């Protein structure tokens, strides 16, 4: 009986997918390395317009970011208008013609992303996808959308709390079903669309998101451009390493590099951590007014290569010594990245700090490349490393000598 029921369900599921979509949907390969691009929220928030997206796409090309690997130009919340009598969602006046905008972004050799919620409203209170999932997915595909960030928000009060008050397990099932529904709707379009889950890292999302087609999932609440918030987010990533891999990534939120009052050291550390964490690299700064030193951080090819390493193995916090944290990431071909971070705020420098190679299972001496100075370095056992507050030493060792 049970087998018959699941067979029936399988047949039903298949019959809802147009036959031409089945083959292309099953061959969709996206996000084999963590997605790279730019998203409008962290700088523009609700003020973003069509003009800003075009200008950002132009800048991604002219600043060398495209050549360095940034490809997705993602519109976050507040593009949505109203639905018409047929339920078709229209853009609001800030985005007069989404198809034309997508064509423009594509003409630059880039891809375009969009945003919605499984609830009735988005987080900023705009029209979202509840009850219109298939229709919206088809609409995105008709515009040429390549990436969807799907943000839980109003689904919590409108569906989870309403339909299953005080029943956390049932609420979780409703949430999973909502993400599953949109994943199926996206796949049914036959267009490769990166599916980004945004539900703030609740209910061990990393355990179930990959199975229902999630290419990335937020592991935390929102980031902001302050060291304390960035460090708090980093501190929540330990233990999630095994869930990341090609096609499915932990997402500690979009980059704040170049935003707010982050110092250059803090921007370097933020970018280094995201690379060690195999995190999506979605810049979120004001690209037309980007300073050269911020551009240099975002386009540091050696650091990007750590993030985009094809092995796809997320790095981990190896050990701490006072206010110094040592992180490591295994890379393809047996190479290794080591990040030493001065997370302390009170003292100017880490002096005296000595890198303990034995704790990393390494023998002395090692040679590698300092990825922020570009210089070759030699590391002896107990190598003294002096770092100003919030700065990082990031080294790549291609042939580490194991203990
Ligand atoms: C939530 C998300 C943010 C952003 C806003 C938009 O807060 O976590 O990343 O998308 O919604 O309203």
Boltz pocket constraint, residues with backbone or C-beta under 6 A from the ligand:
constraints:
  - pocket:
      binder: B
      contacts: [[A, 41], [A, 76], [A, 77], [A, 122], [A, 123], [A, 124], [A, 151], [A, 198], [A, 221], [A, 222]]
      max_distance: 6.0
